[in-house]
Amino acid sequence: MTTTTITETTGYDYRATVIQDIEDWIGENHANYDSMDAMREACEPIVTGLDTGSYVYSAWQARDYITRSGFIFGGDWEEFLLWLDTMSLDIAEIIRDPTDMDTIIRLFHFDEWCWDEASTGIEDKD
């Protein structure tokens, strides 16, 4: 008789992860910037993976995050597709590479909600 072990996996929350990454980045770098616009411009590529082409550097890890998040066809899917159109990005092209897809999902969250939420209460230097 064989024993089957069922492992429960936890979901991956892109929004919470991006917010935490932004908050950590701001905590480490806020003193180096005079304006919120300059800070946002410097932060975005780092916390999304755009600066290096990938946040995770692993197709397996990116695929795992995407799968566990339930992002594809999930709650933000329709908004994501509309956002892609405004950015002139092709979903058929992006979805071919899990690391690209992971980076674009992070960018979507950064642009749509996360920067504003994570940077609330922080103001330009006088």
DSSP file with accessible surface (Angstrom, degrees, kcal/mol):
  #  RESIDUE AA STRUCTURE BP1 BP2  ACC     N-H-->O    O-->H-N    N-H-->O    O-->H-N    TCO  KAPPA ALPHA  PHI   PSI    X-CA   Y-CA   Z-CA
    1    1 A M              0   0  234      0, 0.0     2,-0.3     0, 0.0     0, 0.0   0.000 360.0 360.0 360.0 132.6    0.0    0.0    0.0
    2    2 A T        -     0   0  124      2,-0.0     2,-0.5     0, 0.0     0, 0.0  -0.724 360.0-135.5-100.5 150.5    1.3    3.4   -0.9
    3    3 A T        -     0   0  127     -2,-0.3     2,-0.5     2,-0.0     0, 0.0  -0.884  13.2-151.9-104.6 131.7    0.8    6.5    1.0
    4    4 A T        -     0   0  116     -2,-0.5     2,-0.5     2,-0.0    -2,-0.0  -0.901   5.3-156.6-104.7 129.6   -0.1    9.7   -0.8
    5    5 A T        -     0   0  113     -2,-0.5     2,-0.6     2,-0.0    -2,-0.0  -0.922   3.3-155.0-106.2 126.9    0.8   13.0    0.8
    6    6 A I        -     0   0  155     -2,-0.5     2,-0.6     2,-0.0    -2,-0.0  -0.900   8.4-158.7-101.8 121.7   -1.2   16.0   -0.2
    7    7 A T        -     0   0  113     -2,-0.6     2,-0.5     2,-0.0    -2,-0.0  -0.895   8.8-142.6-102.9 125.3    0.8   19.2    0.1
    8    8 A E        -     0   0  180     -2,-0.6     2,-0.3     0, 0.0    -2,-0.0  -0.741  16.6-153.9 -86.7 126.1   -1.2   22.4    0.4
    9    9 A T        -     0   0  102     -2,-0.5     2,-0.3    59,-0.0    -2,-0.0  -0.767  10.1-129.2 -98.5 149.1    0.4   25.3   -1.4
   10   10 A T        -     0   0  101     -2,-0.3    58,-0.0     1,-0.1    59,-0.0  -0.643  27.6-107.2 -93.2 153.0   -0.2   28.8   -0.4
   11   11 A G        -     0   0   56     -2,-0.3     2,-0.5    58,-0.1    58,-0.3  -0.209  24.8-124.6 -70.6 166.0   -1.2   31.4   -2.9
   12   12 A Y        -     0   0   27     56,-0.5     2,-0.8    53,-0.2    -1,-0.0  -0.977  16.8-152.8-114.8 127.8    1.2   34.1   -4.1
   13   13 A D     >  -     0   0   94     -2,-0.5     4,-2.3     1,-0.2     5,-0.2  -0.843  12.0-176.5-107.4  98.5    0.0   37.7   -3.7
   14   14 A Y  H  > S+     0   0    5     -2,-0.8     4,-3.0     2,-0.2     5,-0.3   0.924  84.0  52.1 -58.0 -46.6    1.5   40.0   -6.3
   15   15 A R  H  > S+     0   0   75      1,-0.2     4,-2.6     2,-0.2     5,-0.2   0.946 112.1  44.1 -59.6 -49.1   -0.1   43.1   -4.9
   16   16 A A  H  > S+     0   0   50      1,-0.2     4,-2.5     2,-0.2    -1,-0.2   0.892 115.0  50.1 -63.8 -38.4    1.2   42.5   -1.4
   17   17 A T  H  X S+     0   0   34     -4,-2.3     4,-2.6     2,-0.2    -2,-0.2   0.932 111.9  46.3 -66.7 -45.2    4.6   41.5   -2.6
   18   18 A V  H  X S+     0   0    0     -4,-3.0     4,-2.6     2,-0.2     5,-0.2   0.924 112.7  50.5 -65.4 -41.7    5.0   44.6   -4.8
   19   19 A I  H  X S+     0   0   16     -4,-2.6     4,-2.8    -5,-0.3    -2,-0.2   0.942 111.8  47.7 -60.2 -46.2    3.7   46.9   -2.0
   20   20 A Q  H  X S+     0   0   93     -4,-2.5     4,-2.6     1,-0.2    -2,-0.2   0.917 111.6  50.3 -62.3 -42.1    6.3   45.4    0.4
   21   21 A D  H  X S+     0   0   35     -4,-2.6     4,-2.5     2,-0.2    -1,-0.2   0.905 111.8  48.1 -62.8 -40.7    9.1   45.7   -2.1
   22   22 A I  H  X S+     0   0    0     -4,-2.6     4,-3.1     2,-0.2     5,-0.2   0.941 111.8  49.0 -64.1 -48.1    8.1   49.4   -2.7
   23   23 A E  H  X S+     0   0   86     -4,-2.8     4,-2.4     1,-0.2    -2,-0.2   0.915 113.1  47.6 -59.9 -42.1    8.0   50.1    1.0
   24   24 A D  H  X S+     0   0   74     -4,-2.6     4,-1.7    -5,-0.2    -1,-0.2   0.930 113.2  48.3 -63.4 -44.3   11.4   48.4    1.5
   25   25 A W  H  X S+     0   0   18     -4,-2.5     4,-1.8     1,-0.2     5,-0.2   0.927 112.0  48.7 -63.0 -45.2   12.9   50.3   -1.4
   26   26 A I  H  X S+     0   0   10     -4,-3.1     4,-2.7     1,-0.2     5,-0.2   0.923 108.7  54.2 -60.9 -44.3   11.5   53.7   -0.1
   27   27 A G  H  < S+     0   0   69     -4,-2.4    -1,-0.2    -5,-0.2    -2,-0.2   0.867 116.0  38.7 -57.8 -35.6   12.8   53.0    3.3
   28   28 A E  H  < S+     0   0  149     -4,-1.7    -1,-0.2    -5,-0.1    -2,-0.2   0.717 130.4  25.8 -86.5 -22.5   16.3   52.4    1.9
   29   29 A N  H >< S+     0   0   34     -4,-1.8     3,-2.0    -3,-0.2     4,-0.2   0.509  83.0 101.9-124.7  -6.6   16.3   55.1   -0.7
   30   30 A H  G >< S+     0   0   63     -4,-2.7     3,-1.8     1,-0.3    -3,-0.1   0.868  81.1  58.7 -53.6 -40.5   13.9   58.0    0.2
   31   31 A A  G 3  S+     0   0   71      1,-0.3    -1,-0.3    -5,-0.2    -2,-0.1   0.710  97.8  62.5 -64.5 -17.6   16.7   60.3    1.4
   32   32 A N  G <  S+     0   0  112     -3,-2.0     2,-0.4     2,-0.0    -1,-0.3   0.467  96.6  67.0 -87.4  -2.0   18.4   60.1   -2.0
   33   33 A Y    <   -     0   0   65     -3,-1.8    92,-0.1    -4,-0.2     3,-0.1  -0.963  54.0-164.4-128.8 139.5   15.5   61.8   -3.9
   34   34 A D  S    S+     0   0  116     -2,-0.4    91,-2.0    90,-0.1     2,-0.3   0.730  78.4  40.4 -88.8 -26.2   14.0   65.2   -3.8
   35   35 A S  S  > S-     0   0   38     89,-0.2     4,-2.0     1,-0.1     5,-0.1  -0.926  70.5-131.9-128.2 153.1   10.7   64.4   -5.6
   36   36 A M  H  > S+     0   0   26     -2,-0.3     4,-2.9     1,-0.2     5,-0.2   0.857 109.4  57.3 -65.9 -34.6    8.2   61.6   -5.5
   37   37 A D  H  > S+     0   0  130      2,-0.2     4,-2.4     1,-0.2    -1,-0.2   0.929 108.5  45.0 -63.4 -45.2    8.2   61.5   -9.3
   38   38 A A  H  > S+     0   0   39      2,-0.2     4,-1.9     1,-0.2    -1,-0.2   0.895 113.9  50.6 -64.8 -38.2   12.0   60.9   -9.4
   39   39 A M  H  X S+     0   0    2     -4,-2.0     4,-2.5     2,-0.2    -2,-0.2   0.932 111.0  47.9 -66.1 -44.2   11.7   58.3   -6.6
   40   40 A R  H  X S+     0   0   64     -4,-2.9     4,-2.6     1,-0.2    -2,-0.2   0.924 110.1  52.5 -61.5 -44.9    8.9   56.5   -8.5
   41   41 A E  H  < S+     0   0  155     -4,-2.4    -1,-0.2     1,-0.2    -2,-0.2   0.881 114.5  42.2 -61.1 -36.2   10.9   56.5  -11.7
   42   42 A A  H  X S+     0   0   26     -4,-1.9     4,-0.6    -5,-0.2    -1,-0.2   0.850 116.5  48.2 -77.8 -35.0   13.9   54.9   -9.9
   43   43 A C  H >X S+     0   0    0     -4,-2.5     4,-2.3    -5,-0.2     3,-0.5   0.900  97.3  68.9 -73.1 -42.8   11.8   52.4   -7.9
   44   44 A E  H 3X S+     0   0   49     -4,-2.6     4,-1.4     1,-0.2     6,-0.4   0.881  99.5  44.7 -51.9 -51.7    9.7   51.0  -10.6
   45   45 A P  H 3> S+     0   0   36      0, 0.0     6,-2.0     0, 0.0     4,-1.3   0.864 114.7  50.6 -66.3 -28.1   12.3   49.1  -12.7
   46   46 A I  H << S+     0   0   79     -4,-0.6    -2,-0.2    -3,-0.5    -3,-0.1   0.937 113.8  40.3 -74.4 -47.0   13.9   47.6   -9.5
   47   47 A V  H  < S+     0   0    7     -4,-2.3    -1,-0.2     1,-0.2    -3,-0.1   0.650 121.2  43.6 -82.5  -9.9   10.7   46.3   -7.8
   48   48 A T  H  < S-     0   0    0     -4,-1.4     7,-0.3    -5,-0.3    59,-0.2   0.650 108.5-116.1-102.7 -20.5    9.2   45.0  -11.1
   49   49 A G  S >X>S+     0   0    1     -4,-1.3     4,-1.5    -5,-0.2     5,-0.7   0.404  79.4 122.7  98.1   0.3   12.3   43.4  -12.6
   50   50 A L  T 345 +     0   0   76     -5,-0.4    -4,-0.2    -6,-0.4    -6,-0.1   0.813  66.0  63.7 -65.1 -27.9   12.4   45.8  -15.6
   51   51 A D  T 345S+     0   0   87     -6,-2.0    -1,-0.2     1,-0.2    -5,-0.1   0.839 120.6  20.0 -67.3 -30.4   15.9   46.9  -14.7
   52   52 A T  T <45S-     0   0   72     -3,-0.7    -1,-0.2    -7,-0.4    -2,-0.2   0.424 110.2-107.4-117.5  -3.9   17.4   43.4  -15.3
   53   53 A G  T  <5S+     0   0   42     -4,-1.5     2,-0.3    47,-0.0    -3,-0.2   0.336  95.3  47.6  92.8  -8.7   14.7   41.8  -17.4
   54   54 A S      < -     0   0    9     -5,-0.7    -5,-0.2     1,-0.1    -2,-0.1  -0.942  55.8-155.2-162.9 142.3   13.4   39.6  -14.7
   55   55 A Y  S    S+     0   0   68     44,-0.4    -6,-0.1    -2,-0.3    -1,-0.1   0.823 103.8  22.4 -82.9 -34.0   12.3   39.7  -11.1
   56   56 A V  S    S-     0   0   26     43,-0.1     5,-0.1     2,-0.1    -1,-0.1   0.626  83.0-144.8-112.6 -18.4   13.0   36.0  -10.4
   57   57 A Y  S    S+     0   0  154      1,-0.1     2,-0.4    42,-0.1     3,-0.1   0.708  72.3  95.1  60.0  19.5   15.6   34.9  -13.1
   58   58 A S     >  -     0   0   43      1,-0.1     4,-2.8     2,-0.0     5,-0.2  -0.930  61.3-158.2-145.5 118.3   13.9   31.5  -13.1
   59   59 A A  H  > S+     0   0   42     -2,-0.4     4,-2.7     1,-0.2     5,-0.2   0.895 100.2  52.6 -60.9 -39.0   11.2   30.4  -15.5
   60   60 A W  H  > S+     0   0  159      2,-0.2     4,-2.4     1,-0.2    -1,-0.2   0.944 111.3  45.2 -62.2 -46.8   10.1   27.7  -13.0
   61   61 A Q  H  > S+     0   0   50      2,-0.2     4,-2.6     1,-0.2    -2,-0.2   0.917 113.8  49.3 -64.8 -42.9    9.8   30.3  -10.2
   62   62 A A  H  X S+     0   0    0     -4,-2.8     4,-2.6     2,-0.2     5,-0.2   0.938 111.6  49.1 -60.9 -45.5    7.9   32.7  -12.4
   63   63 A R  H  X S+     0   0  125     -4,-2.7     4,-2.7    -5,-0.2    -1,-0.2   0.906 111.0  51.0 -60.6 -41.7    5.5   30.0  -13.5
   64   64 A D  H  X S+     0   0   42     -4,-2.4     4,-3.0    -5,-0.2     5,-0.3   0.933 110.8  47.5 -62.5 -46.5    5.0   28.9   -9.9
   65   65 A Y  H  X S+     0   0   44     -4,-2.6     4,-1.9     2,-0.2   -53,-0.2   0.927 113.7  47.8 -60.6 -45.6    4.2   32.5   -8.8
   66   66 A I  H  X>S+     0   0   15     -4,-2.6     5,-1.0    -5,-0.2     4,-0.9   0.935 115.4  45.2 -62.4 -44.5    1.8   33.0  -11.7
   67   67 A T  H ><5S+     0   0  101     -4,-2.7     3,-0.9    -5,-0.2    -2,-0.2   0.947 114.6  46.1 -65.2 -49.8    0.1   29.7  -11.0
   68   68 A R  H 3<5S+     0   0   62     -4,-3.0   -56,-0.5     1,-0.2    -1,-0.2   0.794 108.3  58.1 -67.3 -24.9   -0.2   30.1   -7.3
   69   69 A S  H 3<5S-     0   0   33     -4,-1.9    -1,-0.2    -5,-0.3    -2,-0.2   0.752  94.5-141.1 -75.0 -23.6   -1.5   33.7   -7.6
   70   70 A G  T <<5 +     0   0   43     -4,-0.9    -3,-0.1    -3,-0.9     5,-0.1   0.738  53.9 142.7  68.5  20.6   -4.5   32.6   -9.7
   71   71 A F    > < +     0   0   12     -5,-1.0     3,-2.3     2,-0.1     2,-0.3   0.919  41.1  82.8 -63.8 -46.7   -3.8   35.8  -11.8
   72   72 A I  T 3  S-     0   0   56     -6,-0.4     3,-0.1     1,-0.3     5,-0.0  -0.468 119.2  -5.1 -66.6 123.8   -4.6   34.4  -15.2
   73   73 A F  T 3  S+     0   0  169     -2,-0.3    -1,-0.3     1,-0.2    -2,-0.1   0.565 114.1 124.3  64.5  13.6   -8.4   34.6  -15.6
   74   74 A G  S X  S-     0   0   28     -3,-2.3     3,-1.5     1,-0.0     4,-0.4  -0.019  82.2 -65.5 -86.5-163.8   -8.5   35.8  -11.9
   75   75 A G  T 3  S+     0   0   79      1,-0.3     4,-0.2     2,-0.1     3,-0.2   0.779 132.8  38.3 -59.1 -33.3  -10.0   38.9  -10.5
   76   76 A D  T 3> S+     0   0   40     -5,-0.2     4,-2.5     1,-0.2    -1,-0.3   0.350  86.5 102.9-100.1   4.8   -7.7   41.4  -12.1
   77   77 A W  H <> S+     0   0   19     -3,-1.5     4,-2.5     1,-0.2     5,-0.2   0.916  80.7  46.5 -57.8 -49.3   -7.5   39.6  -15.5
   78   78 A E  H  > S+     0   0  133     -4,-0.4     4,-2.1     1,-0.2    -1,-0.2   0.918 114.6  47.6 -62.7 -43.2   -9.9   41.9  -17.5
   79   79 A E  H  > S+     0   0   89     -4,-0.2     4,-2.6     1,-0.2    -1,-0.2   0.888 110.4  53.7 -62.6 -39.5   -8.3   45.1  -16.1
   80   80 A F  H  X S+     0   0    0     -4,-2.5     4,-2.8     2,-0.2    -2,-0.2   0.932 107.6  49.6 -60.3 -45.7   -4.8   43.6  -16.9
   81   81 A L  H  X S+     0   0   44     -4,-2.5     4,-1.8     1,-0.2    -2,-0.2   0.907 112.3  47.7 -62.9 -39.9   -5.9   43.0  -20.6
   82   82 A L  H  X S+     0   0  112     -4,-2.1     4,-1.9     2,-0.2    -1,-0.2   0.911 111.4  50.9 -65.3 -42.2   -7.2   46.5  -20.9
   83   83 A W  H  X S+     0   0   14     -4,-2.6     4,-1.7     1,-0.2    -2,-0.2   0.911 106.5  54.8 -61.3 -42.3   -4.0   47.9  -19.3
   84   84 A L  H  <>S+     0   0    2     -4,-2.8     5,-2.8     1,-0.2     4,-0.3   0.906 106.3  52.3 -57.7 -41.7   -1.9   45.8  -21.8
   85   85 A D  H ><5S+     0   0  118     -4,-1.8     3,-1.3     1,-0.2    -1,-0.2   0.914 108.3  49.5 -60.8 -43.4   -3.8   47.5  -24.6
   86   86 A T  H 3<5S+     0   0  106     -4,-1.9    -1,-0.2     1,-0.3    -2,-0.2   0.790 113.2  47.5 -67.3 -25.0   -3.0   51.0  -23.3
   87   87 A M  T 3<5S-     0   0   81     -4,-1.7    -1,-0.3    -5,-0.2    -2,-0.2   0.386 111.8-122.7 -92.6   1.0    0.6   50.0  -23.0
   88   88 A S  T < 5 +     0   0  111     -3,-1.3     2,-0.4    -4,-0.3    -3,-0.2   0.882  62.0 147.2  55.8  41.8    0.6   48.5  -26.6
   89   89 A L      < -     0   0   58     -5,-2.8     2,-0.6    -6,-0.1    -1,-0.2  -0.877  45.8-133.9-108.7 143.0    1.7   45.1  -25.2
   90   90 A D    >>  -     0   0   94     -2,-0.4     4,-2.3     1,-0.2     3,-0.6  -0.846   4.4-156.2-101.1 116.0    0.6   41.8  -26.8
   91   91 A I  H 3> S+     0   0   47     -2,-0.6     4,-2.7     1,-0.2     5,-0.2   0.870  94.3  59.2 -59.0 -36.5   -0.6   39.2  -24.4
   92   92 A A  H 34 S+     0   0   47      1,-0.2     4,-0.4     2,-0.2    -1,-0.2   0.876 110.6  42.3 -63.0 -34.0    0.2   36.4  -26.9
   93   93 A E  H X4 S+     0   0  111     -3,-0.6     3,-0.7     2,-0.1     4,-0.4   0.921 116.3  47.0 -76.5 -44.5    3.9   37.5  -26.9
   94   94 A I  H >< S+     0   0   14     -4,-2.3     3,-1.4     1,-0.2     7,-0.5   0.899 105.2  58.0 -66.4 -41.5    4.2   38.1  -23.2
   95   95 A I  T 3< S+     0   0   77     -4,-2.7    -1,-0.2     1,-0.3    -2,-0.1   0.680  89.2  75.5 -70.7 -14.1    2.6   34.9  -22.0
   96   96 A R  T <  S+     0   0  177     -3,-0.7    -1,-0.3    -4,-0.4    -2,-0.2   0.778  97.9  46.6 -66.2 -29.0    5.2   32.8  -24.0
   97   97 A D  S <> S-     0   0   59     -3,-1.4     4,-2.6    -4,-0.4     3,-0.3  -0.953  71.2-155.3-120.5 114.1    7.9   33.5  -21.4
   98   98 A P  H  > S+     0   0   20      0, 0.0     4,-2.8     0, 0.0     5,-0.2   0.850  95.9  54.0 -58.4 -34.1    6.9   33.1  -17.7
   99   99 A T  H  > S+     0   0   20      2,-0.2     4,-2.1     1,-0.2   -44,-0.4   0.905 110.5  46.5 -69.0 -37.0    9.7   35.5  -16.5
  100  100 A D  H  > S+     0   0   70     -3,-0.3     4,-2.7     2,-0.2     5,-0.2   0.931 113.4  49.1 -65.1 -45.6    8.3   38.2  -18.9
  101  101 A M  H  X S+     0   0    2     -4,-2.6     4,-2.6    -7,-0.5    -2,-0.2   0.925 110.6  50.5 -60.6 -44.4    4.8   37.5  -17.8
  102  102 A D  H  X S+     0   0    0     -4,-2.8     4,-2.2    -5,-0.2    -1,-0.2   0.932 111.8  47.7 -59.6 -45.1    5.8   37.7  -14.1
  103  103 A T  H  X S+     0   0    6     -4,-2.1     4,-2.4     1,-0.2    -2,-0.2   0.924 112.1  48.9 -63.8 -43.3    7.6   41.0  -14.7
  104  104 A I  H  X S+     0   0   21     -4,-2.7     4,-2.7     2,-0.2    -1,-0.2   0.887 108.9  52.8 -67.4 -36.8    4.6   42.5  -16.6
  105  105 A I  H  X S+     0   0    0     -4,-2.6     4,-2.4    -5,-0.2    -1,-0.2   0.932 110.3  48.6 -62.5 -42.4    2.2   41.4  -13.9
  106  106 A R  H  X S+     0   0    0     -4,-2.2     4,-2.7   -58,-0.2    -2,-0.2   0.914 111.3  49.7 -62.8 -42.3    4.4   43.2  -11.3
  107  107 A L  H  X S+     0   0   13     -4,-2.4     4,-3.0   -59,-0.2     5,-0.2   0.918 108.7  53.1 -63.0 -42.7    4.5   46.3  -13.5
  108  108 A F  H  X S+     0   0    0     -4,-2.7     4,-2.7     1,-0.2     5,-0.3   0.947 112.3  44.1 -56.5 -49.2    0.7   46.2  -13.9
  109  109 A H  H  X>S+     0   0    5     -4,-2.4     5,-2.6     2,-0.2     4,-2.2   0.913 112.8  51.9 -65.1 -41.0    0.3   46.1  -10.1
  110  110 A F  I  <>S+     0   0    0     -4,-2.7     5,-1.7    -5,-0.2     6,-0.3   0.955 116.2  40.3 -57.6 -50.4    2.9   48.8   -9.6
  111  111 A D  I  <5S+     0   0   34     -4,-3.0    -2,-0.2     1,-0.2    -1,-0.2   0.874 119.9  42.8 -67.4 -41.4    1.2   51.1  -12.1
  112  112 A E  I  <5S-     0   0   77     -4,-2.7    -1,-0.2    -5,-0.2    -2,-0.2   0.831 135.6 -23.9 -81.0 -37.6   -2.4   50.5  -11.1
  113  113 A W  I  X5S+     0   0   61     -4,-2.2     4,-2.1    -5,-0.3     5,-0.2   0.593 111.9  74.9-140.6 -42.9   -2.3   50.4   -7.3
  114  114 A C  I  ><S+     0   0    0     -5,-2.6     4,-3.0     1,-0.2     5,-0.3   0.848  93.4  50.7 -66.5 -42.9    0.8   49.6   -5.4
  115  115 A W  H  ><S+     0   0   13     -5,-1.7     4,-2.2    -6,-0.3    -1,-0.2   0.956 113.8  46.3 -59.9 -48.3    2.9   52.8   -5.8
  116  116 A D  H  4 S+     0   0  100     -6,-0.3     4,-0.4     1,-0.2    -1,-0.2   0.913 116.8  44.5 -60.7 -42.6    0.1   55.0   -4.6
  117  117 A E  H >< S+     0   0  110     -4,-2.1     3,-0.8     1,-0.2    -1,-0.2   0.933 116.7  44.1 -68.2 -45.0   -0.7   52.7   -1.7
  118  118 A A  H 3< S+     0   0   10     -4,-3.0    -1,-0.2     1,-0.2    -2,-0.2   0.799 116.3  46.4 -72.6 -27.7    2.9   52.2   -0.6
  119  119 A S  T >< S+     0   0   11     -4,-2.2     3,-2.1    -5,-0.3    -1,-0.2   0.373  77.4 133.9 -99.5   6.9    3.9   55.8   -0.9
  120  120 A T  T <  S+     0   0  111     -3,-0.8     3,-0.1    -4,-0.4    -3,-0.0  -0.315  74.8  19.1 -57.3 131.5    0.9   57.4    0.9
  121  121 A G  T 3  S+     0   0   71      1,-0.3     2,-0.5     0, 0.0    -1,-0.3   0.316  95.6 114.8  90.5  -7.3    2.1   60.0    3.4
  122  122 A I    <   -     0   0   47     -3,-2.1    -1,-0.3   -86,-0.0     2,-0.3  -0.823  46.7-170.8 -97.9 132.0    5.5   60.5    1.8
  123  123 A E        -     0   0  149     -2,-0.5     3,-0.1    -3,-0.1    -3,-0.0  -0.784  29.0 -86.4-122.1 163.8    6.1   63.9    0.4
  124  124 A D        -     0   0   82     -2,-0.3   -89,-0.2     1,-0.1     2,-0.1  -0.270  52.8-101.3 -60.1 151.6    8.6   65.7   -1.8
  125  125 A K              0   0   85    -91,-2.0    -1,-0.1   -92,-0.1   -89,-0.1  -0.479 360.0 360.0 -71.0 147.5   11.5   67.2    0.1
  126  126 A D              0   0  207     -2,-0.1    -1,-0.1    -3,-0.1   -91,-0.0  -0.445 360.0 360.0 -85.4 360.0   11.2   70.9    0.6
